Amino acid sequence: QVQLVESGGGLVQPGGSLTLSCAAFGDVRSIEQMGWYHWIPGTQRESVAEITDGGSTWYRDSAKCRFTISGDVAKGAVYLRMNSLKPEDTGVYFCGARTYSGSYFWGGGTQVTVSS
């Protein structure tokens, strides 16, 4: 079992920046990949950025050149630096982890609101 706890959300003006943090607890050594996922009510949760235990990263198109995922999956610590935030980035950001066995675990989410 893996437990995930996010922090760092909040209210920011358009063009501003935020850094989200995710800490994993429990069977951290079972984690193969961690990532950040964006959810708006009425829509499906979508992947924003992911990082593997080998350090490979992936970003969705809207996050490229604005967001940076970093951290150490082996230690269960992942961050998302978000720059040049736009109102459409508003939503709940979840930290997710996938284990080597294919199981997924989710944190409780942190709210990000981009508004003037």
C-alpha positions in Angstrom: 0.0 0.0 0.0 1.1 3.5 -0.8 -0.3 6.7 0.7 0.2 10.0 -1.1 -0.1 13.5 0.4 -0.1 16.7 -1.7 0.6 20.3 -0.7 1.3 23.6 -2.3 -2.0 24.5 -4.0 -3.6 27.9 -3.6 -4.8 31.0 -5.3 -2.5 32.7 -7.9 -2.9 35.4 -10.4 -2.6 34.6 -14.2 1.0 34.5 -15.1 2.0 33.5 -11.6 3.8 30.4 -10.4 3.2 27.6 -7.9 5.1 24.5 -6.8 3.1 21.4 -5.8 4.7 18.8 -3.6 3.8 15.1 -3.2 5.1 12.8 -0.5 4.6 9.0 -0.6 4.4 6.8 2.4 4.2 3.1 3.0 5.6 0.7 0.4 7.6 3.4 -1.5 10.0 0.9 -3.0 7.1 -0.6 -5.0 6.5 2.7 -6.9 7.6 2.7 -10.6 6.1 6.0 -11.7 4.6 9.1 -10.1 2.7 11.9 -11.7 0.4 14.9 -11.4 -3.2 14.8 -12.7 -5.6 17.6 -13.2 -9.3 17.4 -12.5 -12.2 19.9 -13.2 -15.7 19.0 -12.0 -17.6 17.3 -14.8 -14.5 16.1 -16.6 -12.2 13.1 -16.3 -8.9 13.4 -14.4 -6.1 14.0 -16.9 -2.4 13.4 -16.7 -0.4 16.6 -16.6 3.2 15.3 -16.0 4.8 12.0 -15.1 8.2 10.9 -14.0 9.5 7.3 -13.8 12.0 5.8 -11.3 14.6 6.1 -14.0 14.0 9.8 -14.3 12.1 9.9 -17.6 9.4 12.5 -17.9 6.3 13.1 -19.9 4.1 16.2 -20.2 0.8 16.9 -21.8 0.9 19.5 -24.5 -0.5 22.3 -22.5 2.1 21.8 -19.8 5.2 21.7 -22.0 7.5 24.7 -21.6 5.5 25.9 -18.5 5.5 23.1 -16.0 8.4 21.0 -14.7 8.1 17.7 -12.9 11.0 16.7 -10.7 11.9 14.6 -7.7 13.0 11.2 -6.7 10.5 8.4 -7.2 12.6 5.9 -5.3 12.2 8.2 -2.3 8.6 9.0 -2.9 9.0 12.7 -3.4 7.8 14.5 -6.5 7.2 18.1 -7.3 5.5 20.1 -10.0 6.7 23.6 -10.7 4.0 25.5 -12.6 4.9 28.8 -14.3 2.9 31.2 -16.5 -0.3 29.9 -15.0 -3.5 30.4 -16.9 -7.1 30.4 -15.7 -7.6 27.1 -17.5 -5.0 25.5 -15.2 -7.5 25.9 -12.4 -8.7 22.7 -10.8 -7.7 20.0 -8.3 -4.3 18.5 -8.8 -3.8 14.9 -7.7 -0.6 13.1 -7.1 -0.7 9.6 -8.4 1.6 6.6 -8.2 1.8 3.4 -10.2 3.6 0.4 -8.7 5.6 -2.2 -10.5 2.6 -4.6 -10.2 0.3 -2.2 -12.0 -1.6 -0.8 -9.0 -2.5 2.9 -8.8 -2.7 5.0 -5.7 -4.0 8.6 -5.4 -3.6 11.4 -3.0 -6.5 13.5 -1.8 -5.7 16.4 -4.1 -4.8 20.1 -3.8 -6.8 22.9 -5.2 -5.2 25.4 -7.6 -7.1 28.5 -8.6 -5.8 30.9 -11.2 -7.7 34.1 -11.1 -7.3 37.8 -10.9 
